[in-house]
Amino acid sequence: MGLSLKKLRYNHNRQLNIHNTRVSIAYQKVKSSHRHMNNLQIGNIDGQTNTQHSMPQCSIEIEDQLIKEVLTFTKKSTKI
């Protein structure tokens, strides 16, 4: 017969651990990017007002990547 249930469970748990690690790393990148943006302020030429930077494109791309990763894994894990 094919793969045993024990082997399937092991492979599934291994994939889940890899996925969780990737999500955690991506989340930390987004979090640090947001923290950096919150700390970074620029003053106008007259020095009277401060405006905050908007969220950088890189963290938006990381969030998109994170969403894709979660959706891809969810599709794969529901097949087992």
N, CA, C and O of each residue as an XYZ file, in Angstrom:
320
protein
N       0.832     -1.185      0.000
C       0.000      0.000      0.000
C       0.881      1.254      0.000
O       2.107      1.165      0.065
N       0.235      2.420     -0.074
C       0.968      3.679     -0.159
C       1.601      4.084      1.156
O       2.067      3.244      1.925
N       1.610      5.375      1.400
C       2.203      5.905      2.627
C       1.352      5.550      3.841
O       0.123      5.546      3.776
N       2.013      5.259      4.925
C       1.284      4.962      6.161
C       0.753      6.259      6.770
O       1.217      7.351      6.442
N      -0.215      6.118      7.650
C      -0.804      7.280      8.316
C       0.249      8.029      9.135
O       0.247      9.258      9.199
N       1.143      7.267      9.755
C       2.215      7.867     10.559
C       3.112      8.742      9.678
O       3.482      9.853     10.057
N       3.454      8.219      8.498
C       4.307      8.956      7.555
C       3.579     10.214      7.053
O       4.169     11.291      6.964
N       2.293     10.057      6.727
C       1.501     11.206      6.273
C       1.447     12.291      7.346
O       1.614     13.476      7.059
N       1.213     11.871      8.574
C       1.122     12.820      9.689
C       2.466     13.532      9.890
O       2.508     14.739     10.130
N       3.556     12.773      9.789
C       4.896     13.354      9.934
C       5.136     14.407      8.846
O       5.586     15.517      9.132
N       4.829     14.044      7.593
C       5.034     14.980      6.478
C       4.173     16.231      6.633
O       4.622     17.346      6.371
N       2.941     16.028      7.059
C       2.030     17.162      7.240
C       2.545     18.091      8.341
O       2.557     19.310      8.171
N       2.964     17.520      9.457
C       3.490     18.330     10.566
C       4.759     19.063     10.160
O       4.978     20.207     10.561
N       5.592     18.407      9.368
C       6.832     19.028      8.888
C       6.500     20.242      8.010
O       7.088     21.312      8.166
N       5.548     20.058      7.084
C       5.131     21.162      6.219
C       4.521     22.301      7.043
O       4.746     23.477      6.759
N       3.755     21.935      8.053
C       3.133     22.932      8.916
C       4.194     23.745      9.660
O       4.066     24.962      9.791
N       5.236     23.076     10.145
C       6.327     23.772     10.845
C       7.068     24.723      9.917
O       7.385     25.849     10.300
N       7.346     24.268      8.688
C       8.028     25.121      7.701
C       7.166     26.346      7.406
O       7.656     27.474      7.368
N       5.873     26.099      7.199
C       4.931     27.180      6.905
C       4.876     28.186      8.054
O       4.939     29.395      7.827
N       4.759     27.694      9.275
C       4.679     28.581     10.442
C       5.935     29.424     10.587
O       5.866     30.590     10.975
N       7.079     28.837     10.277
C       8.341     29.579     10.332
C       8.341     30.702      9.306
O       8.724     31.830      9.617
N       7.910     30.398      8.076
C       7.864     31.424      7.024
C       6.920     32.557      7.401
O       7.245     33.731      7.223
N       5.754     32.201      7.922
C       4.776     33.210      8.324
C       5.345     34.078      9.437
O       5.187     35.299      9.421
N       6.003     33.452     10.399
C       6.584     34.179     11.520
C       7.650     35.166     11.048
O       7.687     36.307     11.508
N       8.513     34.731     10.134
C       9.573     35.603      9.605
C       8.954     36.781      8.855
O       9.364     37.927      9.040
N       7.962     36.492      8.006
C       7.308     37.559      7.238
C       6.615     38.547      8.174
O       6.664     39.759      7.962
N       5.971     38.014      9.210
C       5.267     38.867     10.176
C       6.253     39.782     10.900
O       5.972     40.964     11.099
N       7.402     39.242     11.293
C       8.414     40.050     11.981
C       8.933     41.164     11.074
O       9.190     42.276     11.535
N       9.087     40.858      9.767
C       9.547     41.879      8.817
C       8.536     43.012      8.720
O       8.902     44.187      8.737
N       7.259     42.649      8.617
C       6.203     43.662      8.531
C       6.179     44.499      9.801
O       6.088     45.726      9.748
N       6.262     43.824     10.946
C       6.214     44.504     12.240
C       7.376     45.490     12.394
O       7.178     46.624     12.831
N       8.583     45.057     12.035
C       9.743     45.942     12.179
C       9.666     47.095     11.183
O      10.108     48.205     11.477
N       9.105     46.830     10.008
C       8.940     47.879      9.009
C       7.961     48.937      9.518
O       8.201     50.134      9.360
N       6.864     48.498     10.124
C       5.890     49.436     10.679
C       6.501     50.232     11.827
O       6.281     51.438     11.940
N       7.272     49.551     12.681
C       7.911     50.220     13.813
C       8.867     51.297     13.297
O       8.911     52.408     13.825
N       9.626     50.954     12.263
C      10.573     51.892     11.669
C       9.834     53.115     11.131
O      10.261     54.250     11.341
N       8.723     52.874     10.438
C       7.958     53.975      9.853
C       7.348     54.865     10.934
O       7.279     56.083     10.771
N       6.906     54.260     12.035
C       6.316     55.053     13.120
C       7.360     55.940     13.793
O       7.029     57.018     14.287
N       8.603     55.501     13.817
C       9.669     56.281     14.451
C      10.234     57.359     13.531
O      10.861     58.314     13.991
N      10.009     57.200     12.233
C      10.617     58.100     11.261
C       9.676     59.260     10.941
O       8.587     59.054     10.406
N      10.088     60.448     11.263
C       9.277     61.618     10.937
C      10.143     62.618     10.193
O      11.340     62.746     10.449
N       9.506     63.329      9.259
C      10.255     64.358      8.528
C       9.600     65.710      8.756
O       8.376     65.808      8.837
N      10.408     66.741      8.857
C       9.885     68.091      9.066
C       9.774     68.836      7.748
O      10.511     68.554      6.803
N       8.850     69.789      7.686
C       8.740     70.642      6.509
C       9.891     71.640      6.502
O      10.652     71.731      7.465
N      10.012     72.379      5.421
C      11.126     73.317      5.269
C      11.110     74.365      6.388
O      12.161     74.739      6.909
N       9.915     74.833      6.752
C       9.844     75.849      7.807
C      10.056     75.258      9.202
O      10.205     75.996     10.176
N      10.069     73.938      9.295
C      10.343     73.292     10.572
C       9.182     73.334     11.550
O       9.344     72.954     12.709
N       8.018     73.787     11.110
C       6.893     73.953     12.037
C       6.040     72.697     12.182
O       5.496     72.430     13.254
N       5.926     71.943     11.121
C       5.046     70.766     11.203
C       5.808     69.505     10.830
O       6.749     69.534     10.038
N       5.386     68.425     11.407
C       5.959     67.124     11.080
C       4.905     66.277     10.376
O       3.735     66.273     10.759
N       5.332     65.571      9.356
C       4.418     64.634      8.686
C       5.063     63.259      8.701
O       6.267     63.118      8.483
N       4.252     62.259      8.958
C       4.792     60.900      8.989
C       4.836     60.326      7.582
O       4.002     60.644      6.733
N       5.822     59.478      7.358
C       5.888     58.739      6.100
C       4.719     57.775      6.026
O       4.224     57.295      7.047
N       4.289     57.503      4.821
C       3.288     56.441      4.665
C       4.002     55.094      4.710
O       5.230     55.029      4.643
N       3.231     54.034      4.824
C       3.821     52.696      4.910
C       4.592     52.412      3.621
O       4.061     52.635      2.533
N       5.816     51.933      3.716
C       6.621     51.720      2.514
C       6.090     50.572      1.667
O       5.411     49.673      2.163
N       6.412     50.620      0.391
C       5.958     49.597     -0.554
C       6.472     48.215     -0.168
O       5.777     47.219     -0.363
N       7.692     48.148      0.382
C       8.281     46.845      0.702
C       7.436     46.087      1.719
O       7.276     44.873      1.592
N       6.888     46.775      2.731
C       6.090     46.054      3.724
C       4.741     45.632      3.150
O       4.179     44.622      3.573
N       4.219     46.394      2.192
C       2.982     45.989      1.517
C       3.236     44.712      0.723
O       2.409     43.801      0.720
N       4.382     44.651      0.049
C       4.740     43.448     -0.715
C       4.932     42.251      0.213
O       4.534     41.137     -0.126
N       5.534     42.468      1.374
C       5.728     41.377      2.335
C       4.374     40.879      2.827
O       4.170     39.674      2.973
N       3.443     41.807      3.085
C       2.107     41.398      3.526
C       1.403     40.590      2.442
O       0.749     39.590      2.738
N       1.534     41.021      1.182
C       0.940     40.269      0.068
C       1.530     38.873     -0.008
O       0.812     37.894     -0.212
N       2.840     38.789      0.158
C       3.537     37.501      0.124
C       3.053     36.604      1.265
O       2.867     35.401      1.083
N       2.855     37.194      2.424
C       2.371     36.462      3.599
C       0.976     35.894      3.343
O       0.704     34.738      3.670
N       0.095     36.705      2.760
C      -1.266     36.248      2.455
C      -1.227     35.100      1.455
O      -1.929     34.104      1.630
N      -0.408     35.229      0.403
C      -0.281     34.157     -0.599
C       0.224     32.873      0.037
O      -0.265     31.785     -0.267
N       1.201     33.003      0.917
C       1.786     31.841      1.597
C       0.724     31.110      2.416
O       0.639     29.882      2.380
N      -0.080     31.869      3.151
C      -1.137     31.274      3.979
C      -2.169     30.582      3.102
O      -2.578     29.458      3.397
N      -2.596     31.238      2.025
C      -3.604     30.647      1.138
C      -3.079     29.393      0.455
O      -3.796     28.398      0.351
N      -1.834     29.434     -0.012
C      -1.234     28.274     -0.671
C      -1.163     27.096      0.280
O      -1.514     25.974     -0.085
N      -0.712     27.348      1.497
C      -0.594     26.258      2.464
C      -1.965     25.705      2.827
O      -2.128     24.493      2.970
N      -2.950     26.582      2.977
C      -4.300     26.141      3.336
C      -4.858     25.219      2.259
O      -5.474     24.200      2.571
N      -4.645     25.572      0.996
C      -5.113     24.721     -0.109
C      -4.432     23.363     -0.068
O      -5.078     22.330     -0.247
N      -3.116     23.367      0.170
C      -2.353     22.112      0.206
C      -2.779     21.243      1.383
O      -2.946     20.032      1.235
N      -2.954     21.853      2.547
C      -3.226     21.069      3.755
C      -4.633     20.483      3.761
O      -4.876     19.476      4.426
N      -5.559     21.095      3.033
C      -6.919     20.556      3.014
C      -7.036     19.338      2.105
O      -8.024     18.607      2.173
N      -6.037     19.115      1.257
C      -6.048     17.945      0.365
C      -5.715     16.662      1.106
O      -6.107     15.577      0.676
N      -4.992     16.774      2.221
C      -4.567     15.570      2.955
C      -5.757     14.954      3.653
O      -5.617     13.933      4.326
